[in-house]
Amino acid sequence: MTKRRTKSLTDQVRQAIDDSGLTRYRIAKETGLSEATLSKFYLGQRGLSMEALNALGECLELTIHLGRKPDTKGQ
């Protein structure tokens, strides 16, 4: 049985950027983030503040669903 790996939040945001059809230039302009900041995040060279993540979420019309991983200790 293969264990399914859950994508990290940053991987999911990067995928949403790709899927949006928007250029990173346009996303930067709509969110108020600099293109350099957005590029470094996209390349995995830096993280984003909660404020920046909120701006990205609004721009890309994202919905975040929170949940805990099942407890698998002792199995």
Number of C-alpha atoms within 10 A of each C-alpha: 3 4 5 6 6 9 10 9 10 15 13 12 19 16 13 17 19 13 10 14 9 13 11 18 14 12 20 19 12 14 19 12 17 13 15 12 16 22 16 13 16 19 11 12 10 12 15 15 9 9 10 16 15 14 18 23 17 13 17 19 11 12 8 8 5 6 6 5 7 6 7 6 5 4 4
